[in-house]
Amino acid sequence: MKGVDYGMKKLFKTIDGADCEIYAIKNHQRVFIGKATPTIEIYQNITEVDVLGKTSSQCKTYEFSLIICSDPELDKKITPDFLDGLTHFDLKTLLKNKDNVFIPFEFAGLAKFTIEEYNKWIFDVNNYDLTKILIDL
C-alpha cells in the first residue's frame, strides 16, 4: 500500500528478573517444572504513514518477549511427549523496577513460545495492558 512504511522494530526497554517459577498447564493440571532466570524485552514498532503526500504521522505499538534461561535439567523435561496435551505455561517471578527493587509478578496463559537450544525459552506476548504496566515498571 502506497504511503505506508511498515516500519521498524526496535528494543525499547529491558527488565531483569529473578526467581522465575515455571508451571506447565497440561491436561487441566498445573505442574511445577522448574526455576529459571527471566528477562523482559519490550519492543516498539513504528509505522510511518503518509498524509497528503507527506510523512506526518507515526503509529507506535509495543509488544514484549519474556525470555528465560533455564538449566539443562529443566530442558530435559521438555520432550515431544511432554508437550502433547500442553495448553500453556504460567510463570511467577520477581521483576526489577526503576528503583532496583524486585516486585512479584505473574504471567498466565503463555501459549506462544519458542524453545531454542542452549537453554533459552522465548514467550512472545502481544497484550497492550500488560505491556503498558511493564513499560511503567
trRosetta pair geometry for C-beta under 8 A, 3 or more apart (Angstrom, degrees):
i j d omega theta_ij theta_ji phi_ij phi_ji
1 4 5.1 21 91 28 104 122
2 50 7.7 -47 143 46 70 138
3 49 6.7 34 145 -167 87 61
3 50 3.5 -111 -154 53 83 116
3 51 8.0 104 -176 -59 121 31
3 53 7.8 -82 -111 -98 108 34
4 47 6.7 0 -173 176 92 108
4 48 7.6 163 -156 88 46 53
4 49 5.5 -7 -111 -113 76 71
4 50 7.0 -112 -60 16 42 85
5 47 6.4 174 84 -160 66 59
5 48 4.3 14 44 54 118 94
5 49 7.7 -134 26 -67 73 35
5 55 7.5 9 -2 -117 124 125
6 47 6.0 -18 -135 -121 34 103
7 45 6.2 99 108 179 138 76
7 46 5.0 -168 -157 89 131 58
7 47 4.3 -102 -30 -92 139 54
7 48 6.5 141 -87 3 97 72
8 45 7.4 169 86 -151 44 49
8 46 5.1 -6 57 54 91 99
9 43 5.5 9 -176 177 96 124
9 44 7.4 164 -152 82 51 43
9 45 5.1 -17 -101 -100 79 76
9 46 8.0 -178 -81 18 33 68
10 43 6.8 157 79 -155 29 76
10 44 5.6 -19 62 60 82 91
10 46 7.4 4 11 0 105 109
11 14 7.0 8 176 -51 119 94
11 41 6.1 -58 -133 -169 101 103
11 42 7.6 98 -164 75 59 51
11 43 6.1 -51 -102 -102 42 71
11 44 8.0 40 134 17 7 81
12 42 4.7 -64 67 106 105 93
12 43 6.0 139 1 -137 97 16
12 44 4.1 97 -66 -24 124 102
12 62 6.7 -54 23 -125 160 105
12 135 7.5 -25 124 -114 130 101
13 40 7.9 0 109 109 89 97
13 41 7.8 165 87 -155 49 40
13 42 4.4 7 54 47 90 118
13 134 7.7 166 90 136 130 93
13 135 6.4 138 23 -122 153 64
14 39 6.4 -13 -168 -178 97 105
14 40 6.9 155 -159 82 45 60
14 41 5.6 -11 -106 -104 78 67
14 42 7.5 -151 -71 19 33 76
15 39 7.1 156 79 -164 52 55
15 40 4.0 1 53 52 103 111
15 42 7.5 54 -8 -18 102 104
15 95 5.4 17 153 -166 124 110
15 96 6.3 -178 -171 59 77 76
15 134 6.4 -118 -9 -169 152 99
15 137 6.1 28 -113 86 143 138
16 39 6.0 -24 -112 -112 51 79
16 95 7.5 147 89 -153 40 60
16 96 4.8 11 70 21 87 128
17 20 6.0 62 125 -59 126 107
17 37 7.0 157 86 -176 80 57
17 38 3.7 -11 66 75 135 98
17 39 6.4 -156 19 -78 92 33
17 40 6.8 82 -29 -17 116 90
17 93 4.8 17 178 159 135 129
17 94 5.9 150 -163 83 78 54
17 95 4.7 -37 -98 -97 95 62
17 96 6.8 -149 -85 -4 39 79
17 102 7.8 105 -144 -136 53 102
17 105 7.8 -91 -121 47 124 123
18 37 6.7 -16 -118 -131 47 78
18 38 7.7 -106 -31 38 15 82
18 93 7.1 145 69 -173 35 87
18 94 4.7 -23 62 67 84 112
18 96 7.7 71 -7 -45 99 94
18 102 6.0 -42 37 -124 117 145
19 35 6.7 -43 -153 -156 48 121
19 93 6.3 152 87 -145 64 59
19 94 5.2 43 50 9 106 109
20 35 6.2 135 75 -162 57 65
20 36 4.8 -41 74 69 116 74
20 37 6.5 155 13 -109 113 12
20 38 4.3 106 -63 -26 145 109
20 68 5.7 -129 96 -119 158 123
20 91 5.7 -14 -168 -168 100 111
20 92 7.3 157 -154 81 49 44
20 93 4.0 -6 -103 -99 76 111
20 94 7.9 -122 -65 24 60 61
21 32 6.6 -42 -178 -137 105 102
21 34 8.0 -176 -149 106 52 29
21 35 5.8 -33 -96 -100 53 78
21 91 6.8 153 76 -157 54 55
21 92 4.5 -3 51 57 108 95
21 93 7.1 -165 21 -70 63 60
22 32 7.4 110 81 -158 53 57
22 33 5.2 -55 101 62 101 93
22 34 5.5 -2 48 65 113 68
22 35 7.0 179 5 -95 88 24
22 36 6.1 39 -32 6 123 111
22 68 7.1 141 -74 137 125 173
22 70 7.6 -23 -12 -99 155 121
22 74 7.4 79 49 -159 143 135
22 89 6.2 -27 -164 -166 88 120
22 90 8.0 144 -161 79 42 50
22 91 5.8 -16 -104 -105 60 83
23 30 5.1 6 174 -175 129 92
23 31 6.4 148 -161 70 72 37
23 32 5.6 -41 -100 -93 80 50
23 33 6.8 145 -118 6 26 84
23 89 6.5 141 77 -164 53 65
23 90 4.4 -16 66 63 112 93
23 91 7.2 -168 23 -77 79 35
23 92 7.6 47 -10 -4 112 93
24 30 7.6 158 78 -154 40 46
24 31 5.0 -22 61 63 89 97
24 33 5.2 51 -11 -28 107 131
24 82 7.6 -43 -168 168 171 103
24 86 5.8 -60 -172 -128 110 108
24 89 5.8 -37 -102 -105 54 75
25 28 7.7 7 180 -117 87 17
25 29 7.3 170 -151 79 52 36
25 30 5.6 -20 -99 -98 75 67
25 31 7.8 167 -88 18 25 76
25 86 7.1 103 76 -160 56 65
25 87 5.0 -55 103 58 104 99
25 88 5.1 8 44 61 120 70
25 89 6.9 -167 7 -92 84 22
25 90 6.4 75 -39 -14 108 99
26 29 6.1 -31 72 60 66 85
26 31 6.0 -26 32 11 108 124
26 82 7.6 -75 -101 -179 158 66
26 85 5.1 72 -166 115 89 97
26 86 4.8 -37 -95 -97 95 60
26 87 6.9 178 -93 6 38 75
27 85 4.9 2 -52 169 87 129
30 90 6.7 -19 -139 30 114 133
33 74 6.5 97 139 -149 92 92
33 77 5.6 -180 -165 110 110 153
33 78 7.9 74 171 -62 148 86
34 70 6.5 71 107 -150 136 115
34 71 7.3 -132 176 40 139 95
34 73 7.3 163 -116 100 143 92
34 74 3.8 -139 74 -108 171 114
34 77 7.1 170 -24 22 125 146
35 74 7.8 -136 49 -74 39 140
36 68 4.0 65 118 177 141 116
36 69 6.1 168 -174 73 103 40
36 70 4.3 -56 -101 -92 122 68
36 71 7.3 -155 -102 -9 76 70
36 74 6.7 -96 -68 48 103 173
36 121 7.4 -4 178 30 174 121
37 68 6.7 148 73 -154 40 69
37 69 5.2 -16 61 54 96 95
38 66 6.1 -20 -158 -174 116 91
38 67 6.8 137 -157 78 61 48
38 68 4.9 -34 -95 -94 71 83
38 91 7.1 102 -78 171 145 144
38 93 5.1 -14 19 -140 144 160
38 95 7.6 -57 92 -89 122 83
39 66 7.8 157 80 -159 42 48
39 67 4.8 -20 64 65 91 101
39 68 7.7 169 20 -84 66 37
39 69 7.8 36 0 -12 105 98
40 64 5.6 0 -174 -180 95 131
40 65 7.4 160 -155 82 50 47
40 66 5.7 -22 -103 -105 74 67
40 67 7.6 174 -89 20 23 76
40 95 6.8 13 -6 -129 130 125
40 134 6.0 -124 155 -161 154 136
41 64 6.3 160 83 -157 46 75
41 65 4.9 -4 58 55 99 95
41 67 6.4 33 -3 -7 107 118
42 62 6.1 0 -178 -170 101 110
42 63 7.6 169 -153 89 60 31
42 64 4.5 -34 -100 -96 64 101
42 131 6.5 127 -134 -155 110 92
42 134 6.0 172 -75 115 128 121
42 135 6.2 149 -169 -82 167 79
43 62 6.8 157 82 -152 50 59
43 63 5.5 -15 60 65 99 78
43 64 6.7 166 13 -95 74 42
43 65 7.3 44 -15 -6 112 93
44 60 5.9 -17 -169 -163 102 104
44 61 7.5 149 -158 78 53 39
44 62 5.6 -26 -101 -98 61 79
45 60 7.0 150 77 -155 53 49
45 61 4.7 -15 58 62 107 89
45 62 7.3 -168 16 -79 79 27
45 63 7.1 31 -16 7 114 102
46 58 5.7 -22 -162 -166 95 114
46 59 7.4 145 -157 75 45 50
46 60 5.5 -13 -101 -101 71 78
47 58 6.9 144 75 -160 46 59
47 59 4.5 -16 62 58 101 101
47 60 7.9 -171 24 -74 69 34
47 61 7.8 22 1 4 106 101
48 55 5.0 9 166 -155 122 116
48 57 7.1 142 -159 85 55 53
48 58 5.5 -30 -100 -101 65 74
48 59 7.9 -167 -78 19 20 73
49 55 7.3 136 78 -140 28 66
49 56 7.7 -53 87 59 73 61
49 57 4.4 -25 61 76 102 107
49 58 7.3 177 14 -89 81 23
49 59 6.4 57 -21 -15 117 104
50 53 6.2 -6 175 -140 116 12
50 54 6.3 151 -150 71 79 19
50 55 5.4 -52 -91 -81 69 56
50 56 7.4 74 -144 13 37 77
51 54 6.6 -34 66 64 63 73
51 56 4.8 -73 42 50 107 116
51 57 5.7 68 -19 -6 121 114
52 56 7.6 11 44 6 91 139
62 128 7.6 105 63 -125 91 60
62 131 4.7 163 111 156 112 141
62 132 7.7 127 67 -67 140 58
62 135 6.7 -17 -178 -60 168 131
63 124 7.1 16 158 -173 122 86
63 125 6.7 175 -172 89 81 54
63 126 4.7 -27 -122 -104 116 74
63 131 6.4 -81 -114 -94 25 145
64 125 5.5 -11 70 63 80 101
64 130 7.8 -113 34 115 125 99
64 131 5.5 170 -12 -112 108 92
64 134 6.0 -6 -49 80 163 160
65 122 5.4 -16 -173 -165 121 95
65 123 6.6 148 -162 74 63 48
65 124 5.4 -28 -104 -99 84 61
65 125 7.2 161 -98 18 31 77
66 91 7.0 -174 149 40 150 159
66 107 6.3 -50 -55 -57 170 175
66 110 7.1 -74 51 -120 134 145
66 122 7.6 147 75 -158 48 45
66 123 4.3 -13 58 60 98 108
66 125 6.5 41 -10 -8 100 121
67 120 6.6 -16 -168 -165 100 91
67 121 7.0 156 -156 81 50 54
67 122 5.3 -11 -104 -104 80 72
67 123 7.7 -160 -71 25 36 69
68 91 7.6 -160 -57 -120 141 144
68 120 7.7 157 82 -152 45 44
68 121 4.8 -8 58 58 92 105
68 123 7.8 33 -2 -4 99 104
69 119 5.4 58 -168 125 68 103
69 120 5.9 -19 -103 -97 71 65
69 121 7.9 -171 -79 21 24 75
70 74 4.1 -101 173 75 125 137
70 75 5.7 145 95 -49 124 85
70 119 4.8 -140 64 -164 66 92
70 120 8.0 -167 18 -72 78 18
70 121 6.2 45 -15 -9 114 114
71 74 5.3 98 57 5 71 101
71 75 7.4 -139 99 -3 38 90
71 119 6.5 9 -110 -134 11 140
72 75 5.5 -57 -147 38 39 113
72 76 6.5 49 154 -30 68 99
72 119 6.3 -78 -69 -74 55 118
73 76 5.8 -47 -155 22 33 116
73 77 7.6 36 148 -22 58 98
74 77 5.9 -52 -168 22 41 114
74 78 7.4 28 145 -15 67 103
74 119 7.7 84 63 -136 105 97
75 78 5.8 -58 -156 32 45 108
75 115 7.4 152 -131 -179 93 123
75 119 5.7 -107 -45 -101 135 71
76 79 7.9 1 169 -51 45 95
77 82 6.2 105 153 -98 67 165
78 82 5.6 -123 -134 77 36 142
78 83 6.8 55 -168 -54 77 96
78 115 6.1 -146 132 -143 154 171
79 82 4.7 101 48 3 71 101
79 83 7.1 -139 93 -4 38 87
80 83 5.7 -56 -145 38 33 111
80 84 6.7 45 153 -32 63 97
81 84 5.7 -45 -157 18 34 116
82 86 7.0 39 139 -48 66 124
83 86 5.0 -67 -154 14 47 130
86 89 7.9 5 -179 -56 116 73
87 111 6.9 -50 155 -107 59 109
88 108 7.9 71 119 169 133 55
88 109 5.1 4 142 -152 165 39
88 110 5.5 143 -177 64 100 43
88 111 4.2 -61 -101 -77 103 79
89 110 4.6 -37 66 69 87 106
89 111 7.8 170 18 -77 68 38
89 113 6.7 38 12 -38 126 154
89 123 7.1 -112 62 -93 125 135
90 106 7.1 -2 -179 -174 96 97
90 107 6.8 175 -156 92 52 60
90 108 4.8 2 -120 -117 99 64
90 109 7.2 34 -86 -22 80 38
90 110 7.0 158 -86 14 30 94
91 106 7.0 169 89 -154 55 52
91 107 4.5 10 52 52 99 103
91 110 6.7 19 -6 -2 104 142
91 123 7.9 -149 -13 4 138 162
92 104 7.2 -11 -173 -164 89 97
92 105 7.7 163 -155 86 48 45
92 106 5.2 -16 -104 -104 70 85
93 104 7.6 155 89 -150 34 54
93 105 5.7 -25 71 66 80 89
93 106 7.7 149 22 -92 65 38
93 107 7.6 6 14 4 109 101
94 102 3.9 27 166 175 120 116
94 103 6.7 150 -154 66 72 23
94 104 6.0 -43 -98 -91 69 48
94 105 7.1 124 -122 17 20 86
95 102 6.7 148 69 -148 22 67
95 103 6.0 -31 62 59 76 77
95 105 4.8 10 1 5 116 140
95 134 7.8 -79 171 -127 162 88
95 137 6.3 -26 124 -178 127 152
96 100 5.9 -10 -169 -138 110 43
96 101 7.1 142 -148 67 61 26
96 102 5.5 -38 -86 -88 62 67
97 100 7.3 -85 70 -14 60 13
97 101 5.4 -15 42 59 105 80
97 102 7.8 172 0 -98 78 18
97 103 5.8 39 -32 -2 115 118
97 137 4.9 -120 -119 169 79 77
98 137 6.9 162 -26 127 81 50
103 137 7.7 -145 44 -151 129 106
107 110 5.6 39 138 -48 113 117
107 123 7.4 118 140 110 149 155
107 125 7.5 -99 -151 -76 126 152
107 130 7.9 83 -116 -160 87 145
110 113 6.2 64 146 -56 100 115
110 123 4.5 -17 -169 -152 129 139
110 125 7.0 -61 -118 -76 90 106
112 123 6.8 108 83 -161 65 63
112 124 4.9 -62 115 61 117 90
112 125 7.4 162 58 -77 111 46
113 121 6.3 -2 -175 -178 118 94
113 122 6.5 159 -156 85 66 49
113 123 4.7 -27 -99 -98 94 69
113 124 7.4 180 -91 12 40 71
114 121 7.3 167 86 -157 50 50
114 122 4.7 -4 56 57 96 101
114 124 7.7 44 -3 -17 98 103
115 120 7.7 151 -160 88 47 51
115 121 5.1 -16 -108 -108 73 81
115 122 8.0 -171 -79 23 30 67
116 120 4.4 -16 61 74 109 101
116 121 7.4 -168 21 -82 72 31
116 122 6.9 39 -11 -4 109 106
117 120 7.5 15 77 31 34 94
125 130 6.6 -59 149 91 134 138
125 131 7.4 177 111 -64 103 93
126 131 8.0 -11 -151 -41 34 133
127 130 4.1 32 100 29 120 114
127 131 6.0 159 81 -19 62 88
128 131 5.8 -63 -144 38 24 110
128 132 6.3 26 159 -22 64 107
129 132 5.8 -54 -151 32 29 112
129 133 6.7 30 152 -18 62 103
130 133 5.7 -51 -153 33 35 113
130 134 6.5 31 151 -16 66 106
131 134 5.7 -58 -149 39 34 110
131 135 6.3 39 152 -24 68 103
132 135 5.7 -49 -146 32 32 113
132 136 6.5 20 157 -8 63 109
133 136 6.1 -68 -153 44 28 104
133 137 6.7 51 146 -52 63 94
134 137 5.3 -27 -151 -7 38 124
